[in-house]
Amino acid sequence: MSQSVEGSRSERLRADADAVWPHIRQALRDLGYGHVTIIVQDGHVVQIERMEKRRFTNVAKQGGLGADGLPPLEKNSSGGPAEAEDPSG
């Protein structure tokens, strides 16, 4: 590869990185658990993926999960499941 082709590619990658870094910093901001994946095609960043994991340790302390893998429903005063309120009134 000639110096001019390599030089232009290097300049293009540097300009690409300057434009992408703010997005990478944003993806990392306030990430407690998870990962950020940067997808590169033909030397250009084309996608940034953020996978955040949220852990619920209090669920186990409150009686664990039901058979469906979800926390148990709140119970109403008669002992049955609490019904959701109709938002329309």
N, C-alpha and C positions, 0 to 999 in steps of 0.2 A: 504494500500500500504506500502511496506517495505521502510525503509530508503534508501537502495541502489538503488531501482528502482526510488524513488522520487528524489534522488540525481543525478542520471544519466540523468533523464529527465530535471532537472533544469540546469545541465551543458550543455545539448544539446540545450536548449532554449537560454541560454546565448551565446553560440557559434553562433547560428542562428541569434540572434539579432546583434551581432558584425559584421556579414557579411552583414546584411540588412541595418543597419543605414546609411552607405554612400549613398545607393540608395534612401532612404527616404529623406535625406538632398538634394540630387540632384533633386528629384521630387518637393520639396518645393522651391528650388532656383528660384528667379525671378517670382514667382507666384503672380500676382496682385489680380486676382479674380478667384475663382474656388475652387476645393477640391482635396485632395489626399485620395484614398481609399486603405487600406491594407487588402488583402485577406489572411486569415489564415485557413489552413486545418490540422487537426491532430497535432496542436501545432506548425506548421511550416508556415512561410510566403511563399506563393506560387505565389503571384502576387501583384504588386503595380500599381494602375491606377491613372493617373493625368488627371483631367478635367480642362481645362483653359477656362475662359470666356473672351471674348474681347468685350468691349463696344464701340460703335461708336456714341458719342454724337454730333459730328459735322454734321452728316447726317441731323438731324432735322434742324439745323441752315442753311443748304444749300438747303432747299426746301422740305425736307422729303423724304419718300419712295414712289415709284410708286405703282400701283395696284398689281404688282407681288411681292411686299415686298422688292424689290431691289432699290438701289439708281438709279436715272435717268442716262441714258447714256449721255456722252458728245455729244454736237452737232457740226457738221462741219459748214463751212462758209455758206452753202446753207440752213441750218436749219434742215437738216436730221441727223440721227444718224451717228456718226463718224465710219468709217470702220477700222477694225484692219489691221495693216500692215502685209504683208506676210513675215515671218522671213527668208524665203529662198531667198528673194531678188527680 
